[in-house]
Amino acid sequence: MPISIQEAHDLIEQLKQQEIALGRDPSTWWTYENHVVGAAKIARLIASEVPTMNADRLYVMGLLHDICRTEQDRKQRFHGNLGYEKLLEKDAEVARICLLHTFPWNKLMSYEEGAELFYHNKEDYDFIKDYMATHPSTDEDYLIQLCDNLANRDGFVTLEQRAKDYGSRHPNANLDTILVDSNEIKQYFEKKIGHDIYDFYQK
């Protein structure tokens, strides 16, 4: 059975309690929650205007795309691979989103460019590379990739604001490429819904 909205929220709560047990200050949890809830909300809003998409499913995907983000430094593995492994048996479609959400248009950088992102674990890099080669891209992939870049610790943000925030934490990231690709995906969905995605921010 696909992961329900309630189950997704339960998984987020379990993660919160796990992080607190490991020593995280509960008062800092909002930084994580604002990002994933923001991504989920904007994904649902956009998907609700695309006839071929299931808005509730996209909400779940948005909530869980970073389900292992808080664990990657401890485990020294890219959180996309960790999330895929965590959710694969529960919901393969959501696991897929965990794996692919970081890479707009499902384009993977070279290993040399991405080695730091993957904690120099080429096996994890090669897994994603092979997965992309054998699994056709979907609009669900693209939408969560976009929405990941439309929300940060403050909730909804512009792509430019998110890129600046991301660049402050990842100084070696190619922000120009990220911005170009993200803007292309934004335009792709704006053609489907017939208006600027930032219009949703007023709702």
C-alpha positions in Angstrom: 0.0 0.0 0.0 1.3 3.5 -0.8 2.3 5.6 2.2 -0.7 7.7 3.3 -0.5 11.4 4.3 -0.9 10.4 8.0 1.8 7.8 7.7 4.1 10.4 6.1 3.5 12.8 9.0 4.1 9.9 11.4 7.5 9.1 9.8 8.4 12.8 10.2 7.4 12.7 13.9 9.4 9.5 14.4 12.4 11.2 12.8 12.0 14.2 15.1 12.0 12.0 18.2 15.0 10.0 17.0 16.9 13.2 16.4 16.0 14.6 19.8 17.1 11.3 21.4 20.4 11.7 19.7 20.8 15.2 21.2 19.2 17.6 18.8 17.7 20.7 20.4 13.9 20.4 19.8 13.7 24.2 19.3 15.7 23.8 16.1 13.4 21.3 14.5 11.4 24.0 12.6 14.3 24.4 10.2 13.8 20.9 8.9 10.0 20.9 9.1 9.6 24.2 7.3 11.5 22.9 4.4 9.8 19.6 3.9 6.3 20.9 4.7 6.9 23.9 2.4 8.0 21.6 -0.4 5.0 19.3 0.2 2.5 22.2 0.2 3.7 23.8 -3.0 3.9 20.3 -4.7 0.3 19.7 -3.8 -0.8 23.1 -5.0 0.9 22.7 -8.4 -0.2 19.0 -8.8 -3.8 20.0 -8.1 -3.8 21.9 -11.3 -2.2 19.2 -13.5 -4.9 16.7 -14.5 -2.4 13.8 -14.8 -1.0 14.2 -11.3 -2.3 13.1 -7.9 -2.0 16.0 -5.5 -2.1 13.9 -2.3 0.7 11.6 -3.6 2.8 14.6 -4.5 2.2 16.0 -1.0 3.5 12.7 0.5 6.5 12.8 -1.8 7.3 16.4 -0.8 7.1 15.5 2.9 9.4 12.5 2.6 11.9 13.5 0.0 14.5 14.4 2.7 13.6 11.7 5.2 17.2 10.8 5.7 18.7 14.3 5.3 19.5 14.5 9.1 21.3 11.2 9.1 23.7 11.6 6.2 26.6 13.2 8.1 26.4 10.5 10.9 26.3 7.7 8.3 28.6 9.4 5.8 26.4 8.6 2.9 24.3 10.7 0.6 20.8 11.1 2.0 19.1 10.2 -1.3 20.5 6.7 -1.2 19.6 6.4 2.5 16.1 7.5 1.9 15.6 5.1 -1.1 16.8 2.2 1.0 14.6 3.2 4.0 11.4 3.5 2.0 11.8 1.0 -0.8 9.8 -1.7 0.8 7.1 0.7 2.0 6.6 2.7 -1.2 8.8 2.3 -4.2 7.6 5.5 -5.8 8.4 7.7 -2.8 11.7 5.9 -2.4 12.5 6.9 -6.0 11.8 10.5 -5.2 14.2 10.4 -2.3 16.9 9.0 -4.7 16.4 11.6 -7.5 15.1 14.8 -5.9 18.5 16.5 -5.8 19.2 16.3 -9.5 17.0 18.6 -11.8 15.8 16.9 -15.0 17.4 13.7 -13.6 20.8 14.9 -14.8 23.7 13.6 -12.7 27.0 15.4 -12.5 30.3 13.6 -13.0 31.6 11.6 -10.1 34.5 14.0 -9.9 32.1 16.9 -9.5 29.9 15.1 -7.0 32.3 13.1 -4.9 32.0 15.3 -1.9 28.1 15.2 -2.1 28.4 11.4 -2.1 30.9 11.3 0.7 33.4 9.8 -1.8 31.2 6.7 -2.0 31.3 5.8 -5.6 29.0 2.8 -5.1 26.2 5.1 -4.1 27.0 7.4 -7.1 27.0 4.5 -9.5 23.7 3.2 -8.1 22.0 6.5 -8.9 23.7 6.7 -12.3 22.5 3.2 -13.2 19.0 3.8 -11.8 18.6 6.9 -14.0 19.8 5.0 -17.1 17.2 2.2 -16.5 14.2 4.2 -15.2 12.5 6.8 -17.5 12.0 10.2 -15.9 8.6 11.2 -14.7 6.8 14.5 -14.0 6.7 13.5 -10.4 10.5 13.5 -10.4 10.6 16.9 -11.9 8.0 18.4 -9.6 9.7 17.4 -6.4 13.0 18.5 -7.8 11.4 21.9 -8.4 9.7 22.1 -5.0 12.8 21.1 -3.2 14.2 24.4 -4.6 11.0 26.4 -3.7 11.3 25.9 0.1 13.9 26.3 2.7 14.0 26.7 6.5 11.8 29.7 6.1 9.2 27.9 4.0 8.3 29.2 0.5 11.2 31.0 -1.2 12.2 32.0 -4.8 14.6 29.8 -6.7 17.2 32.6 -6.4 16.8 32.7 -2.6 17.1 29.0 -2.3 20.2 28.9 -4.5 21.8 31.5 -2.4 21.0 29.6 0.8 22.2 26.3 -0.8 25.4 28.0 -2.0 26.2 29.2 1.6 26.2 25.6 2.7 27.8 24.0 -0.4 30.4 26.5 -1.7 31.5 24.1 -4.5 28.0 23.8 -5.9 27.4 25.0 -9.5 24.7 27.4 -8.7 24.3 28.7 -12.2 23.5 25.3 -13.5 21.1 24.6 -10.6 19.3 27.9 -11.3 19.0 27.4 -15.0 17.7 23.8 -14.6 15.3 24.8 -11.9 13.9 27.7 -13.8 13.4 25.5 -16.8 11.4 23.0 -14.7 9.4 26.0 -13.2 8.5 27.1 -16.8 7.7 23.5 -17.7 5.0 23.4 -15.0 3.8 26.9 -15.6 2.9 25.9 -19.1 0.9 23.1 -17.7 -1.0 25.2 -15.2 -1.3 28.4 -17.2 0.2 30.8 -14.6 3.2 31.8 -12.6 4.0 29.3 -9.8 4.8 32.2 -7.5 1.1 33.1 -7.6 0.6 30.2 -5.1 2.7 32.1 -2.5 -0.2 34.6 -2.1 -2.6 31.8 -1.1 
